Amino acid sequence: MQHEAAHGKLVNRLPNAARGSHESSELSIKVYLAGPEVFLQNAREQLDRKIALTKAAGLIPVSPGDFIIPPQPSKRQFGLAVSEIDEKMMNSADAIIANLTPYHGVSADVGTCYELGYMCAQGKLAYAYTNVAADMRTRTVAHYGGDVFTDANGRLRGRRDGLSVEDVDMADNLMMQGGVERRGGQVIIHDAAPDVLYTDTTAFEACLRLLAERARSQGAL
């Protein structure tokens, strides 16, 4: 189930769990906070903000920015060390909230996509959000500058390369949104202002409330 947004606010009526104030009672659910925030200039500030919001919701944050990588002999080894630690952190978590806001292109940050798939494959609770209201089809058509055509089989394609445009009424690639929704989670869609595209936490907070309510309903206190 998607929740769409008008500019600067969520417009669909969210479930009761996604409205109102955060709960103060702590749950035993550990939540991996996936997203491109680690690449921001103010990464530490934004990660700390999301960590605080997660705690305020009664959940236990597992943040990929919360570790120190020991010195490595090469850039490649450094990358492998980060990958290993991230997977260990995901293994320790019970759930994931993934920021699927487009990053460096039409789609979400590829590392976040991997992490979402990794957690879904383990059967863990999954929620996601995006701060861009335009769906995957709309963004891809814009990527082609509107120069698309419909082939003989009725599939929309970019004219310059002939590649098909995914058109399934989803926020991002169908495997990501499908992975979340088929496991009982939700993808929250919010239209954030451009200057706060990666820092607006409206949709993130909605995910926190939904996850907390689900955990409480399942007795995870």
CORLIN-V419658 format. One record per residue. N is the residue number from 1. SS is DSSP state (hx for helix, st for strand, lp for the rest). PHI is phi in whole degrees, -180 to 180 (* if undefined). D_CENTER is the distance of its C-alpha to the mean C-alpha in Angstrom with 1 decimal. Layout:
# CORLIN-V419658
n:N ss:SS phi:PHI d_center:D_CENTER
n:N ss:SS phi:PHI d_center:D_CENTER
This chain:
# CORLIN-V419658
n:1 ss:lp phi:* d_center:14.6
n:2 ss:st phi:-102 d_center:13.0
n:3 ss:st phi:-122 d_center:13.7
n:4 ss:lp phi:-96 d_center:14.7
n:5 ss:st phi:-138 d_center:15.8
n:6 ss:st phi:-90 d_center:18.7
n:7 ss:st phi:-56 d_center:18.8
n:8 ss:lp phi:85 d_center:17.9
n:9 ss:st phi:-157 d_center:17.5
n:10 ss:st phi:-76 d_center:16.1
n:11 ss:lp phi:-107 d_center:19.0
n:12 ss:lp phi:-75 d_center:18.7
n:13 ss:lp phi:-70 d_center:20.2
n:14 ss:lp phi:-78 d_center:17.7
n:15 ss:lp phi:-59 d_center:19.2
n:16 ss:hx phi:-52 d_center:21.3
n:17 ss:hx phi:-65 d_center:18.8
n:18 ss:hx phi:-99 d_center:16.4
n:19 ss:lp phi:-118 d_center:19.4
n:20 ss:lp phi:86 d_center:21.8
n:21 ss:lp phi:-85 d_center:21.7
n:22 ss:lp phi:-67 d_center:19.9
n:23 ss:lp phi:-84 d_center:22.0
n:24 ss:lp phi:-97 d_center:23.9
n:25 ss:lp phi:-72 d_center:24.7
n:26 ss:lp phi:-80 d_center:22.8
n:27 ss:lp phi:-98 d_center:21.2
n:28 ss:lp phi:-91 d_center:21.4
n:29 ss:lp phi:-82 d_center:17.7
n:30 ss:st phi:-97 d_center:16.1
n:31 ss:st phi:-115 d_center:12.3
n:32 ss:st phi:-81 d_center:10.6
n:33 ss:st phi:-99 d_center:8.3
n:34 ss:st phi:-97 d_center:6.4
n:35 ss:lp phi:163 d_center:6.0
n:36 ss:hx phi:-82 d_center:9.1
n:37 ss:hx phi:-58 d_center:10.8
n:38 ss:hx phi:-63 d_center:13.3
n:39 ss:hx phi:-96 d_center:14.7
n:40 ss:lp phi:-74 d_center:15.6
n:41 ss:lp phi:-65 d_center:19.3
n:42 ss:lp phi:-106 d_center:18.7
n:43 ss:hx phi:-54 d_center:16.2
n:44 ss:hx phi:-62 d_center:18.2
n:45 ss:hx phi:-63 d_center:18.4
n:46 ss:hx phi:-70 d_center:14.8
n:47 ss:hx phi:-64 d_center:13.9
n:48 ss:hx phi:-63 d_center:17.0
n:49 ss:hx phi:-64 d_center:16.0
n:50 ss:hx phi:-69 d_center:12.7
n:51 ss:hx phi:-63 d_center:15.0
n:52 ss:hx phi:-63 d_center:17.6
n:53 ss:hx phi:-65 d_center:15.6
n:54 ss:hx phi:-65 d_center:14.5
n:55 ss:hx phi:-64 d_center:18.2
n:56 ss:hx phi:-64 d_center:19.3
n:57 ss:lp phi:-81 d_center:17.5
n:58 ss:lp phi:88 d_center:19.6
n:59 ss:lp phi:-106 d_center:16.9
n:60 ss:st phi:-104 d_center:17.3
n:61 ss:st phi:-77 d_center:14.7
n:62 ss:st phi:-122 d_center:14.4
n:63 ss:st phi:-108 d_center:13.3
n:64 ss:lp phi:-65 d_center:13.6
n:65 ss:lp phi:-89 d_center:15.7
n:66 ss:lp phi:-97 d_center:18.2
n:67 ss:lp phi:-157 d_center:20.6
n:68 ss:lp phi:-117 d_center:23.5
n:69 ss:lp phi:-87 d_center:24.3
n:70 ss:lp phi:-65 d_center:28.0
n:71 ss:lp phi:-53 d_center:29.9
n:72 ss:lp phi:-123 d_center:29.7
n:73 ss:lp phi:-73 d_center:32.4
n:74 ss:lp phi:-155 d_center:30.3
n:75 ss:hx phi:-62 d_center:27.0
n:76 ss:hx phi:-61 d_center:26.3
n:77 ss:hx phi:-66 d_center:27.0
n:78 ss:hx phi:-63 d_center:24.7
n:79 ss:hx phi:-61 d_center:21.8
n:80 ss:hx phi:-64 d_center:22.8
n:81 ss:hx phi:-66 d_center:23.0
n:82 ss:hx phi:-63 d_center:19.5
n:83 ss:hx phi:-60 d_center:18.3
n:84 ss:hx phi:-64 d_center:20.5
n:85 ss:hx phi:-67 d_center:19.5
n:86 ss:hx phi:-59 d_center:15.8
n:87 ss:hx phi:-67 d_center:16.7
n:88 ss:hx phi:-64 d_center:19.1
n:89 ss:hx phi:-66 d_center:16.6
n:90 ss:hx phi:-65 d_center:14.4
n:91 ss:hx phi:-61 d_center:17.7
n:92 ss:hx phi:-82 d_center:18.5
n:93 ss:lp phi:-93 d_center:15.6
n:94 ss:lp phi:-101 d_center:15.6
n:95 ss:st phi:-154 d_center:12.0
n:96 ss:st phi:-135 d_center:8.4
n:97 ss:st phi:-120 d_center:5.7
n:98 ss:st phi:-107 d_center:2.4
n:99 ss:st phi:-86 d_center:2.4
n:100 ss:lp phi:-98 d_center:3.8
n:101 ss:lp phi:-56 d_center:6.8
n:102 ss:st phi:-50 d_center:9.7
n:103 ss:lp phi:-142 d_center:11.3
n:104 ss:lp phi:57 d_center:14.9
n:105 ss:lp phi:150 d_center:15.3
n:106 ss:lp phi:-73 d_center:14.5
n:107 ss:lp phi:-111 d_center:11.2
n:108 ss:st phi:-70 d_center:8.0
n:109 ss:lp phi:-54 d_center:9.0
n:110 ss:hx phi:-65 d_center:11.0
n:111 ss:hx phi:-65 d_center:10.8
n:112 ss:hx phi:-64 d_center:7.1
n:113 ss:hx phi:-61 d_center:8.1
n:114 ss:hx phi:-60 d_center:11.1
n:115 ss:hx phi:-64 d_center:9.6
n:116 ss:hx phi:-63 d_center:7.8
n:117 ss:hx phi:-64 d_center:11.2
n:118 ss:hx phi:-60 d_center:13.1
n:119 ss:hx phi:-72 d_center:12.1
n:120 ss:hx phi:-62 d_center:12.6
n:121 ss:hx phi:-63 d_center:15.9
n:122 ss:lp phi:-88 d_center:17.0
n:123 ss:lp phi:73 d_center:16.7
n:124 ss:lp phi:-89 d_center:14.5
n:125 ss:st phi:-64 d_center:12.8
n:126 ss:st phi:-136 d_center:9.2
n:127 ss:st phi:-134 d_center:7.1
n:128 ss:st phi:-150 d_center:3.9
n:129 ss:st phi:-153 d_center:4.6
n:130 ss:st phi:-140 d_center:6.3
n:131 ss:lp phi:-98 d_center:9.4
n:132 ss:lp phi:-122 d_center:11.5
n:133 ss:lp phi:-78 d_center:13.5
n:134 ss:lp phi:-64 d_center:15.2
n:135 ss:lp phi:-79 d_center:14.3
n:136 ss:hx phi:-60 d_center:14.3
n:137 ss:hx phi:-61 d_center:18.1
n:138 ss:hx phi:-61 d_center:18.8
n:139 ss:hx phi:-67 d_center:17.0
n:140 ss:hx phi:-70 d_center:18.8
n:141 ss:hx phi:-60 d_center:22.1
n:142 ss:hx phi:-64 d_center:21.7
n:143 ss:hx phi:-59 d_center:21.2
n:144 ss:lp phi:-87 d_center:24.6
n:145 ss:lp phi:64 d_center:26.1
n:146 ss:lp phi:80 d_center:26.8
n:147 ss:lp phi:-87 d_center:29.1
n:148 ss:st phi:-127 d_center:28.2
n:149 ss:st phi:-146 d_center:30.6
n:150 ss:st phi:-101 d_center:30.8
n:151 ss:lp phi:-81 d_center:32.5
n:152 ss:lp phi:-64 d_center:35.2
n:153 ss:lp phi:-97 d_center:32.8
n:154 ss:lp phi:84 d_center:30.9
n:155 ss:lp phi:-95 d_center:27.8
n:156 ss:st phi:-79 d_center:26.5
n:157 ss:st phi:-138 d_center:26.7
n:158 ss:st phi:-75 d_center:26.6
n:159 ss:lp phi:-69 d_center:30.2
n:160 ss:lp phi:-72 d_center:30.2
n:161 ss:lp phi:-131 d_center:28.9
n:162 ss:lp phi:77 d_center:29.1
n:163 ss:lp phi:-74 d_center:25.5
n:164 ss:st phi:-75 d_center:24.2
n:165 ss:lp phi:-102 d_center:21.5
n:166 ss:lp phi:-65 d_center:19.0
n:167 ss:lp phi:-136 d_center:19.9
n:168 ss:lp phi:-128 d_center:18.5
n:169 ss:lp phi:59 d_center:17.2
n:170 ss:lp phi:-128 d_center:13.5
n:171 ss:lp phi:-69 d_center:10.7
n:172 ss:lp phi:-149 d_center:10.2
n:173 ss:lp phi:-49 d_center:12.1
n:174 ss:hx phi:-61 d_center:13.5
n:175 ss:hx phi:-69 d_center:13.0
n:176 ss:hx phi:-77 d_center:9.2
n:177 ss:hx phi:-66 d_center:9.6
n:178 ss:hx phi:-63 d_center:12.9
n:179 ss:hx phi:-62 d_center:11.9
n:180 ss:hx phi:-70 d_center:9.9
n:181 ss:hx phi:-71 d_center:12.7
n:182 ss:lp phi:-72 d_center:15.6
n:183 ss:lp phi:-105 d_center:14.9
n:184 ss:lp phi:87 d_center:15.1
n:185 ss:lp phi:-90 d_center:11.6
n:186 ss:lp phi:-137 d_center:10.4
n:187 ss:st phi:-109 d_center:8.0
n:188 ss:st phi:-94 d_center:8.9
n:189 ss:st phi:-111 d_center:10.1
n:190 ss:lp phi:-133 d_center:11.7
n:191 ss:st phi:-103 d_center:14.2
n:192 ss:lp phi:-82 d_center:14.3
n:193 ss:lp phi:-65 d_center:17.4
n:194 ss:hx phi:-55 d_center:17.5
n:195 ss:hx phi:-77 d_center:18.6
n:196 ss:hx phi:-128 d_center:15.7
n:197 ss:lp phi:-56 d_center:12.9
n:198 ss:lp phi:-105 d_center:11.1
n:199 ss:lp phi:-120 d_center:12.8
n:200 ss:lp phi:-67 d_center:12.8
n:201 ss:lp phi:-106 d_center:11.5
n:202 ss:hx phi:-55 d_center:12.6
n:203 ss:hx phi:-70 d_center:9.6
n:204 ss:hx phi:-59 d_center:8.3
n:205 ss:hx phi:-65 d_center:11.9
n:206 ss:hx phi:-64 d_center:12.0
n:207 ss:hx phi:-63 d_center:9.6
n:208 ss:hx phi:-59 d_center:11.8
n:209 ss:hx phi:-66 d_center:14.8
n:210 ss:hx phi:-64 d_center:14.0
n:211 ss:hx phi:-65 d_center:13.4
n:212 ss:hx phi:-62 d_center:16.5
n:213 ss:hx phi:-64 d_center:18.6
n:214 ss:hx phi:-64 d_center:17.8
n:215 ss:hx phi:-64 d_center:18.8
n:216 ss:hx phi:-66 d_center:21.9
n:217 ss:hx phi:-66 d_center:22.9
n:218 ss:lp phi:-97 d_center:22.9
n:219 ss:lp phi:76 d_center:25.0
n:220 ss:lp phi:-87 d_center:22.7
n:221 ss:lp phi:-100 d_center:24.6
